[in-house]
């Protein structure tokens, strides 16, 4: 939890200050799904910390890897110990920007299609990605959704030969965030 707080604090220093323009969450949802011939693999994580700045279009989030929950505890154990090595690489992160962002985009009703480009870091490997998604400002909440594929091989995640043919080459990742406005900093007179 201290790492999430530190990450969010650093983001507040990096992202330009605009009180009404920043939105954050510490309880975002990321799921992933992999269809396999033997058994589908699915996990969810509700401890995603995210910060979005609507004045600049900057986006950042961090994901504690041990917080992914699987339907079978053995899957969770294998994920953390054998694949993503959560002790060595405790979190994944993304830092980037909405491509061609304009704050006016969010004045329209309903979800607005966007592309987000930035650095996705998983398993200690940083790769530049471009991801489609939607943004919607609704009831003072910024709703963020995205769906994209991640190839474990791109992040040096080794799949043992024994099960390699039973695991999809690309994992479907879904991001759902409901972000609240970040309160404005008050300065003493």
Secondary structure as GFF3:
##gff-version 3
##sequence-region A 1 189
A	DSSP	alpha_helix	2	14	.	.	.	ID=ss1
A	DSSP	three_ten_helix	19	21	.	.	.	ID=ss2
A	DSSP	beta_strand	22	34	.	.	.	ID=ss3
A	DSSP	beta_strand	41	53	.	.	.	ID=ss4
A	DSSP	beta_strand	58	64	.	.	.	ID=ss5
A	DSSP	three_ten_helix	65	67	.	.	.	ID=ss6
A	DSSP	beta_strand	69	70	.	.	.	ID=ss7
A	DSSP	alpha_helix	73	78	.	.	.	ID=ss8
A	DSSP	pi_helix	79	83	.	.	.	ID=ss9
A	DSSP	beta_strand	91	98	.	.	.	ID=ss10
A	DSSP	three_ten_helix	103	107	.	.	.	ID=ss11
A	DSSP	beta_strand	112	122	.	.	.	ID=ss12
A	DSSP	beta_strand	125	138	.	.	.	ID=ss13
A	DSSP	beta_strand	141	150	.	.	.	ID=ss14
A	DSSP	three_ten_helix	152	155	.	.	.	ID=ss15
A	DSSP	three_ten_helix	164	166	.	.	.	ID=ss16
A	DSSP	beta_strand	171	181	.	.	.	ID=ss17
###
